[in-house]
């Protein structure tokens, strides 16, 4: 894995008031640091057009986020959503996966870390305490890898400690990294799931080249398992290519040779999907990538994806391979509608609440 270290740091003037700013800079000695007095934070909000590429990924920006941190996951209406919530304290990623939607979704290439982490923690605590009869599953990996910058931020520690103190909160840290040292010795009380985005070994090697290797991710998962954490795995995106069946079957077998199925909270499955313009961008940036190859059809949410029968075959086989090695592991689909669930799994959750309750029960058994 390539560990992130910026060449320069830009600090929004207001961020100097945050203790996190000084701690982060203390972990990055000797790097040129500039205070920015007129940083337009809108330029770093997802989806807002700006001077794309005006900052390279070797630039780290420390800034205060002015809005609410806790938001509902942007599931589309036709899919069976899992009722997930997200908090984003960083934007962008240096791991350079060829298929990453962030390269077309975010309006600037710089890596951004929000320094008002105390506001995030307060937002989460207040929201969950106001709804004590509801369970919240909350992830941090929507706009950045949950742990790839943790050697710089150490944000995993206050988050895990916070969720350990809230009875109705489940934290999921989703990563392709092995930056897990800060998780050791934390009293997580079973409220944190450490998850890895997985793929076939071949796809990990060719399309996720700066991320931790498949073997490194499994070794990190074993360590977290030994520390008492429950584990999650997300085979998303599953990519259709010649030999995909052998590749993903091998990945499943290797996964369960390494980890104890009883410690796995869930495994999600999702196939490759991307905005139409991302295909051209991938061709330009990664000319040897296999990701743009294949036949795609427009989905109702504006993203291109594989034909439904292809997706159903992939899901059906993946689930059968998982259950051959780990019959009790809960497997679910991400961003798929009821018909795909029924054709792939032979049934579907009743609705969003049903799927959400099934996932919650994997961490908080009745």
C-alpha positions in Angstrom: 0.0 0.0 0.0 1.1 3.5 -0.8 0.9 5.6 2.4 -0.2 9.2 1.9 2.2 12.0 2.6 1.5 15.5 1.0 4.0 17.8 -0.6 2.3 20.9 0.8 -0.5 21.7 3.2 -3.0 24.5 3.0 -4.7 25.6 6.2 -7.9 27.5 6.1 -7.5 30.5 8.5 -10.4 29.4 10.7 -8.9 25.9 11.1 -6.1 27.2 13.3 -8.6 27.4 16.1 -9.1 23.6 16.0 -6.9 21.3 18.1 -7.0 18.7 15.3 -5.2 21.1 13.0 -2.1 21.3 15.3 -2.1 17.5 15.9 -2.2 16.7 12.2 0.6 19.2 11.4 2.6 17.7 14.3 2.5 14.3 12.5 3.6 15.9 9.2 6.8 17.8 10.1 8.9 19.6 7.6 6.1 20.0 5.0 5.5 23.5 3.6 2.4 24.9 5.2 0.5 27.9 4.0 -2.5 29.7 5.6 -5.3 30.4 3.2 -7.4 33.4 4.2 -9.9 33.3 1.4 -10.5 29.6 0.8 -13.9 29.1 -0.8 -15.1 25.9 0.8 -17.8 25.5 -1.9 -15.0 24.5 -4.2 -14.6 21.3 -2.2 -18.2 20.3 -1.9 -19.2 17.3 -4.0 -20.9 18.1 -7.3 -20.2 21.8 -7.3 -18.3 22.9 -10.4 -15.0 24.7 -9.8 -11.5 24.7 -11.2 -11.1 21.0 -11.4 -7.5 19.9 -10.9 -6.4 23.3 -9.6 -4.9 21.4 -6.7 -3.1 18.1 -7.1 -3.5 15.1 -4.8 -0.2 15.8 -3.2 -1.9 18.9 -1.6 -3.6 18.4 1.7 -6.2 21.0 2.7 -7.2 21.4 6.3 -10.5 23.3 6.6 -13.6 23.6 8.7 -16.8 22.1 7.3 -19.7 24.6 7.9 -22.7 22.3 7.6 -24.2 19.2 9.2 -22.0 16.2 9.1 -24.5 13.4 9.6 -26.6 12.6 6.5 -28.7 9.8 5.0 -27.0 7.6 2.4 -27.9 8.7 -1.1 -29.7 5.5 -2.1 -31.9 5.6 -5.2 -35.6 5.2 -4.9 -36.0 2.0 -6.9 -33.5 0.1 -4.9 -34.0 -1.6 -1.5 -32.0 0.7 0.7 -30.3 -0.5 3.9 -31.1 2.8 5.8 -27.5 3.7 6.1 -26.2 7.1 7.4 -22.8 8.7 6.5 -20.5 11.2 8.1 -17.8 12.6 6.0 -14.7 14.2 7.6 -12.4 13.9 4.6 -12.9 14.1 0.8 -11.0 12.4 -1.9 -8.6 9.5 -1.9 -5.0 8.9 -3.0 -5.4 5.2 -3.7 -6.2 5.8 -7.4 -8.6 2.9 -8.1 -9.3 3.1 -11.8 -13.1 2.8 -11.4 -13.4 5.3 -8.5 -16.4 7.6 -8.9 -14.8 10.3 -6.9 -12.6 11.3 -9.8 -15.7 12.6 -11.6 -17.9 13.4 -8.6 -15.6 15.7 -6.7 -14.7 19.0 -8.2 -11.1 19.2 -7.0 -8.2 16.7 -6.8 -6.8 17.8 -3.4 -7.3 15.7 -0.3 -9.4 17.6 2.2 -9.6 16.9 5.9 -12.1 18.7 8.1 -10.5 19.9 11.3 -13.7 20.6 13.3 -14.0 16.9 14.3 -15.5 18.0 17.6 -18.5 19.4 15.7 -18.9 16.0 13.9 -18.8 14.1 17.2 -21.4 16.4 18.7 -23.7 16.2 15.7 -23.6 12.4 15.9 -24.2 12.3 19.6 -27.1 14.8 19.6 -28.8 13.0 16.7 -28.6 9.6 18.2 -29.6 10.7 21.7 -32.7 12.4 20.4 -33.9 9.1 18.9 -33.0 6.5 21.5 -35.4 3.8 20.2 -33.8 3.8 16.8 -30.6 2.1 15.8 -28.2 4.1 13.5 -25.6 2.4 11.3 -23.2 5.1 10.3 -20.3 4.9 7.9 -17.4 7.3 7.2 -16.4 5.9 3.8 -18.6 7.8 1.3 -16.3 10.5 0.1 -12.9 9.1 1.3 -11.5 5.9 2.6 -12.3 5.6 6.3 -8.8 4.7 7.4 -6.3 5.6 4.6 -5.5 8.9 6.3 -5.8 7.7 9.9 -2.0 7.7 10.4 -2.3 11.5 9.9 -5.7 12.3 11.6 -6.2 9.6 14.2 -9.9 10.3 13.9 -10.8 6.6 14.3 -10.0 6.8 18.0 -12.6 9.5 19.1 -15.2 8.0 16.7 -14.8 4.4 18.1 -14.9 5.8 21.7 -18.0 7.9 21.0 -19.9 5.0 19.5 -18.9 2.7 22.4 -20.8 5.2 24.7 -24.0 5.4 22.6 -26.3 2.4 22.9 -28.1 2.8 19.6 -25.1 3.5 17.4 -23.1 1.2 15.1 -20.0 2.6 13.4 -18.6 1.1 10.2 -15.1 2.0 9.1 -14.7 0.9 5.5 -11.3 0.8 3.9 -8.9 -0.6 1.3 -5.9 0.3 3.6 -4.1 -1.3 6.5 -3.9 1.8 8.7 -5.4 0.0 11.7 -2.8 0.6 14.4 -4.9 3.3 16.1 -7.7 0.8 16.6 -5.8 -1.5 18.9 -6.5 -1.3 22.7 -9.7 0.7 22.2 -12.7 -0.2 24.3 -15.1 -0.4 21.3 -17.7 -2.5 23.2 -18.8 -4.2 20.0 -20.2 -1.1 18.4 -17.7 -0.7 15.6 -17.4 -2.9 12.5 -14.2 -2.7 10.5 -14.9 -3.4 6.9 -12.8 -3.9 3.8 -13.7 -3.3 0.2 -12.6 -6.5 -1.6 -12.2 -7.7 -5.1 -10.6 -10.6 -6.9 -6.9 -10.8 -6.4 -6.3 -9.9 -10.0 -8.5 -6.8 -9.9 -6.9 -5.7 -6.6 -3.5 -6.0 -8.4 -4.4 -4.3 -11.7 -7.2 -1.8 -10.9 -6.5 -0.9 -7.2 -2.7 -0.6 -7.5 -2.0 2.0 -4.7 -4.4 0.3 -2.2 -3.3 -2.5 0.1 -3.0 -5.9 -1.6 -5.7 -8.5 -1.2 -3.4 -10.4 1.2 -2.6 -7.3 3.2 -6.2 -6.5 3.7 -6.9 -10.0 5.0 -4.0 -9.8 7.4 -5.3 -6.5 8.7 -8.8 -8.1 9.1 -7.3 -10.9 11.1 -5.7 -8.4 13.5 -8.9 -6.5 14.0 -10.7 -9.8 14.6 -8.2 -10.6 17.3 -8.9 -7.2 18.9 -12.6 -8.2 19.2 -14.0 -6.2 16.3 -16.7 -7.6 14.1 -15.7 -7.5 10.4 -17.5 -6.5 7.2 -16.5 -7.2 3.6 -17.8 -5.4 0.5 -17.3 -7.0 -2.9 -18.2 -3.8 -4.7 -17.7 -3.2 -7.5 -17.7 -6.8 -8.8 -16.2 -6.5 -12.3 -17.1 -8.7 -15.2 -14.0 -9.9 -17.1 -12.7 -13.1 -18.7 -12.0 -15.5 -15.8 -14.1 -13.6 -13.3 -15.6 -16.7 -11.9 -12.3 -18.3 -11.0 -11.0 -15.0 -9.6 -13.9 -14.3 -7.3 -14.3 -17.9 -6.2 -10.6 -17.9 -5.2 -11.1 -14.6 -3.3 -14.0 -16.0 -1.3 -12.0 -19.1 -0.4 -9.0 -17.1 0.7 -11.2 -14.8 2.7 -12.6 -17.6 4.8 -9.3 -19.4 5.1 -8.1 -16.3 7.0 -11.1 -15.0 9.0 -13.5 -16.6 11.3 -17.0 -16.5 9.7 -18.6 -16.1 13.2 -16.8 -12.7 13.4 -18.2 -11.4 10.1 -21.2 -9.1 10.5 -22.1 -8.9 6.8 -20.9 -9.1 3.2 -22.4 -6.8 0.6 -22.3 -7.4 -3.2 -22.6 -4.7 -5.9 -21.5 -4.7 -9.5 -19.7 -2.0 -11.4 -21.7 1.2 -12.1 -20.5 4.6 -13.0 -21.7 7.9 -14.6 -21.4 7.8 -18.4 -18.7 10.4 -18.5 -16.5 8.4 -16.2 -15.9 5.8 -18.9 -14.0 8.3 -21.0 -12.1 9.6 -18.0 -10.9 6.1 -17.1 -9.9 5.6 -20.8 -7.8 8.7 -20.6 -6.2 8.2 -17.2 -5.8 4.5 -17.2 -5.6 3.3 -20.8 -4.8 -0.3 -19.8 -7.8 -0.6 -17.4 -10.4 -3.3 -18.2 -13.1 -1.4 -16.3 -14.5 0.5 -19.3 -14.7 -2.7 -21.4 -17.9 -4.7 -21.7 -21.5 -4.0 -22.4 -23.4 -1.5 -20.3 -26.9 -0.2 -20.1 -28.2 3.1 -18.6 -29.8 2.7 -15.2 -32.7 4.7 -13.9 -30.3 6.7 -11.6 -28.2 7.9 -14.5 -25.3 5.4 -14.1 -24.2 2.8 -16.7 -24.2 -0.7 -15.4 -24.1 -4.3 -16.6 -27.3 -5.9 -18.1 -29.6 -7.3 -15.4 -29.1 -11.0 -16.3 -25.3 -10.5 -16.0 -25.6 -8.9 -12.6 -28.0 -11.6 -11.4 -25.7 -14.4 -12.4 -22.7 -12.8 -10.6 -24.7 -12.2 -7.4 -26.1 -15.8 -7.5 -22.7 -17.3 -7.9 -21.0 -15.1 -5.3 -23.6 -15.9 -2.7 -23.4 -19.6 -3.4 -19.6 -19.5 -3.0 -19.8 -17.5 0.2 -22.4 -19.8 1.8 -20.4 -22.9 0.7 -17.7 -21.7 3.1 -19.7 -19.7 5.6 -23.4 -20.7 5.6 -24.4 -18.3 8.4 -22.9 -15.1 7.0 -25.4 -12.5 6.0 -25.1 -11.4 2.4 -27.0 -8.5 0.9 -27.1 -6.5 -2.3 -26.2 -2.8 -2.7 -28.1 -0.5 -5.1 -30.3 -3.2 -6.5 -34.1 -3.5 -6.9 -36.5 -6.1 -5.7 -36.5 -8.0 -9.0 -32.7 -8.5 -9.0 -32.9 -9.6 -5.3 -35.5 -12.2 -6.2 -33.8 -13.5 -9.3 -30.4 -13.7 -7.6 -31.3 -14.8 -4.1 -34.7 -16.3 -4.5 -36.3 -13.7 -2.2 -35.9 -10.1 -1.0 -36.3 -8.1 2.2 -39.9 -6.8 2.7 -38.7 -3.2 2.6 -35.9 -0.8 3.7 -36.8 -1.3 7.4 -36.6 -5.1 7.1 -33.1 -5.0 5.5 -32.0 -2.4 8.1 -33.2 -4.5 11.0 -31.5 -7.6 9.6 -28.2 -5.7 9.4 -28.6 -4.2 12.9 -29.2 -7.6 14.3 -25.8 -8.8 13.1 -24.2 -6.4 15.6 -26.9 -6.2 18.2 -28.6 -9.6 18.4 -32.1 -9.7 19.9 
